Amino acid sequence: MPTPHYGQPRYRAIAEELRARIESGVIPPGALLPAESALTAEFQAARGTVRQAIAALREAGLVATEHGRGTYAAPRQHKRGLDEGSETETQQRQVAADAELAALFAVEVGAAMVEQQSLIRTNGAVRTVVRTYRLLPTEQ
């Protein structure tokens, strides 16, 4: 980021750029944000400034941070085109890869994964269920 907007703190400019990427789908819901080191290089900013930007996004409910795993784009709570009276509920849990997931992710059966399930309800009735999976980072 060459020059921040005048009168706006640097972390806010970085947060706005990341917000735009999340809202446009460049960083899809549930996707891992780039590492702090990558963001500091991209925006030519100090690590503390990048952390402030991520904290602002976390406060806005756009990202969630898992200790030791990273920061993920949060599922969209209000998608365009949802009927009035619709709401989204998201749950996350750790699961073991079954044969199908193991083949898709090229890992062994039983590998640790995170399953994220989003329910879209309209007037209390479930309308859509979306499940996404991601690998847990391996500890070295």
Buried (B, 14 or more C-beta within 10 A) or exposed (E): EEEBEEEEBBBBBBBBBBBEBBEEEEBEBBBBBBEBEEBBEEBEBEEEBBBBBBBBBBEEEBBBBEEEEBBBBBBBBEEEEBEEEBEBEBEBEEBEBEEEBBEEBEBEEEBEBBBBBBBBBBEEEEEEEBEBBBBBEEEE
